[in-house]
Amino acid sequence: MAASGVEKSSKKKTEKKLAAREEAKLLAGFMGVMNNMRKQKTLCDVILMVQERKIPAHRVVLAAASHFFNLMFTTNMLESKSFEVELKDAEPDIIEQLVEFAYTARISVNSNNVQSLLDAANQYQIEPVKKMCVDFLKEQVDASNCLDFLKYPWKHAA
């Protein structure tokens, strides 16, 4: 007996979900390999100099995660040809977290780092981190602290 249209549609949806899940696993696997390569300084083609800290990375990963780095590395800016790129006025721990995010799509946003992360995500144009920070801040607002939020420069609002 032939399968009904509903059964065929359901089967196609299931197949698409499985394919999407496999694709996500494959991409996560690739990025995991890239992150391990970064940590081992394998094939890194840029060093981010943040104060005294040297943070190795791959230009293509940074450019994919950040419009700022995309422009820096794909135009005729001096940094596009430099192995070391100095990031002035940046916090090493925050930049390290943003680089890790570029490779893993994971970041820990908390009350201790949210303002610094939001500032850096805005500066380096990393929209997903910016959104996570704004969402975190929105969840924290209540009657006891709402006036403190008014003092913060909401140039970042997503």
N, C-alpha and C positions, 0 to 999 in steps of 0.2 A: 504494500500500500504506500502511496506517495505521501511525503511529509507535507503538512499544511503550510500555508504562508506564514502563519504565526510561529510555527516550529522553526522554519528556515530563518526567519528574522531573528528569533531568539538565539539560534545557533550562530548566526553571523555576529551578533552583539557579543556573545561569549568569546568567539574567536578574536574579535577586535580587542576585547579587554585583556585576553591572554597575550596577544601580540604587544599591546601597550605595556603590560607588566614586564614582559621579556625585554622590550626595548629599554625600559627604565632600569632594569637590572644590568643590562649591557652597558648603558651610559654610566651608571654608578660604578661599574667595574673599571671602565676606562678611566674615569676621573680618580678612582682609588689608586690606580697604577700611576697616573700623573702626579698625584699627591705624594705617593711614596718616592717617586723620582725627585720631586722637589725637596723632600726631606733629606734625601741622600745626595742632593746637589747634582743630580744626573741630568745632563742636557739643559740645565737652566741657562737662559740667555739674558737674564737681567738680575741685578742685585739692587734691591730697594735699600737705600741708606737712610735710616731713620735714627737721628741722633747718632749714637755710637753703634747701633745694631745694624747688622747686615742681614737682609731677608731675601733669600734666593727665590726665584720664580721663573715661570715661562711666560713670555710676552703674550702669546696667543691666549692663554688662560685669563690673564689680567684683562686683556682687551675684550674678551668675550663677556666678562663680568662687569666691566666698568666703561662707561662712555668716555670718561676722563682718560683712562689708559688707552682706550681704542684710538682716540685722537692723538695722544702723545706718541704712540708707536707707529701710526699709519700716516702721519704727515711729515713734513720736513722739519719738525722740531728737533733741536739739538739732541734731546733725550732719545729720539728714535734710533740714533746711531751709537748711543752710549751704553756701555755694559753696566755701569753703575748710575743709578738715578737717585738723586737726593730728594727726599720729601721733607721740606722744611715745615716747621711748626706742627709736626705730627707726633703722636704718641706711639712709641714702638709697640707696646702691647696691643693697642687698638689696630694698628696696621697689620700686625701679625694675625689678629682675628679676622680681619677683612680678607687677607690673602687666603687663610684657611677656608673661609666661606667660599671664595672663588673656586676652590677645588672640591669642596664637599657639600655646599649648599646648606651647611649647618653653622649656627652661631648661637651663643648663649647671651640673650639680652636680659639684663637684670638692673635693679635700681642703682647698682654701683657703676655700671658702664653705659647705661642707656644714653646719657647726654653726650658723652664722648663718641660713642658709636654713631649716633645720629649726626653729629657735626661732621665726622669723617665720611660717613656714607653720603651725606649731602655734598661735601667737597669733592669726593672722588666719583660721584654720580653712580652709586651702587643702589639702584632703586629697591630691590627686594629687602635689603637691610634697612633702608630708610623706612619702608612701610612697616617692617617688624617693630622698629623702634617707636614709631608713631602709634601703632596698635597697642604696644606695651604701655605707653604713656596714657593713652585713652582709658585703658583698664585700671590705671592707678588713680585716676581723678575721683575725688569724693569731696564732701562738704568741708572736711578738715584741711584739705590742701589745694583747693581749686584756685585760691589767690596766688599761690606759688607758681602755678602753671601759667597764670597771666603774665608773670614776670619773664618767662622764657620767650626768647624771640622765635615766634612760630613761622619763621621763613621756610621751615622744613615741611610744613603740613602737607601730607600726602592725600 
